[in-house]
Amino acid sequence: MTPAKQRPISISSSDRAVLDSQKQRFEQRTGERTNWGSFLATVALLGLAAAGVYYFVRATRRSPQAVDVQCSQCHGTFQMAVHQGSDRAIYTTCSGCGAELVVYLETQH
Ligand SMILES: [Zn+2]
């Protein structure tokens, strides 16, 4: 039997440019510097290598089961239910304008 091996995700230079611009947008909107490792892990987790159509937004924890999300397109806020132990990024659409959003959940300690 062959042992399972980790497979690196190949990112072409055009993918890389898209990801770079997404990362910059994310940092501008959240006012935070994202480290490439966790950003790429999040993106890879969601299979968003070609993430051009998605908008990254940050959620504010309202309760253990719900977060407030502010849409980066229409700036409307809406509540989203999350399960305990959810992945730290969730794909959703804005209830106001229908934009496709990737909600980045802060890890709670
Ligand atoms: Zn919206």
Residues whose N, C-alpha, C, O or C-beta is under 5 A from the ligand:
A	BS01	ZN	C71 Q73 C74 H75 C94 G96 C97 G98 A99
